[in-house]
Amino acid sequence: MEENKPSEFAEKVLMGLKVSYQKLIEKKKLTNSPIVVSRNGKIEWIKPWEEENESSE
């Protein structure tokens, strides 16, 4: 049973991250504002209404 505890914890953390991300996207869509991220050392602005299309590819 000890072996399952870390994986259960990791699953809960990942589920929480997914929920937080979805809430962030919903809020950004409502306010019509981009998400600012850093990719490969460069600052980029992602429009949440376009993000769905990119992630499904």
C-alpha positions as CSV (number, residue, x, y, z in Angstrom):
1,M,0.0,0.0,0.0
2,E,2.9,2.4,0.6
3,E,3.7,2.2,-3.1
4,N,0.3,3.6,-4.1
5,K,0.4,6.7,-1.9
6,P,2.8,8.8,-4.0
7,S,0.9,8.0,-7.2
8,E,-2.4,8.9,-5.5
9,F,-0.9,12.1,-4.3
10,A,0.5,12.8,-7.8
11,E,-2.8,12.1,-9.4
12,K,-4.5,14.6,-7.0
13,V,-2.0,17.3,-7.7
14,L,-2.4,16.8,-11.5
15,M,-6.1,16.9,-11.2
16,G,-5.8,20.2,-9.2
17,L,-3.5,21.7,-11.9
18,K,-6.0,20.7,-14.6
19,V,-8.9,22.4,-12.7
20,S,-6.8,25.5,-12.1
21,Y,-5.7,25.7,-15.7
22,Q,-9.4,25.4,-16.9
23,K,-10.5,28.2,-14.6
24,L,-7.6,30.4,-15.8
25,I,-8.6,29.8,-19.4
26,E,-12.3,30.6,-18.6
27,K,-11.4,33.8,-16.8
28,K,-9.1,34.9,-19.6
29,K,-11.8,34.3,-22.2
30,L,-14.3,36.3,-20.2
31,T,-11.9,39.2,-19.9
32,N,-10.7,38.8,-23.5
33,S,-7.0,39.0,-22.3
34,P,-4.0,37.0,-23.3
35,I,-2.0,34.6,-21.2
36,V,1.6,35.6,-20.8
37,V,4.1,32.7,-20.7
38,S,7.8,32.1,-21.2
39,R,8.8,29.6,-23.9
40,N,12.5,28.9,-24.6
41,G,13.5,32.1,-22.8
42,K,11.2,34.3,-24.8
43,I,8.0,36.0,-23.5
44,E,4.9,35.1,-25.5
45,W,1.3,36.2,-25.3
46,I,-1.2,33.4,-26.0
47,K,-4.8,34.2,-26.8
48,P,-7.0,31.7,-24.8
49,W,-9.5,31.5,-27.6
50,E,-6.7,30.4,-30.0
51,E,-5.1,28.1,-27.3
52,E,-7.8,25.5,-27.7
53,N,-7.0,25.1,-31.4
54,E,-3.3,24.7,-30.8
55,S,-3.6,22.2,-28.0
56,S,-5.9,19.9,-30.0
57,E,-3.4,19.6,-32.9
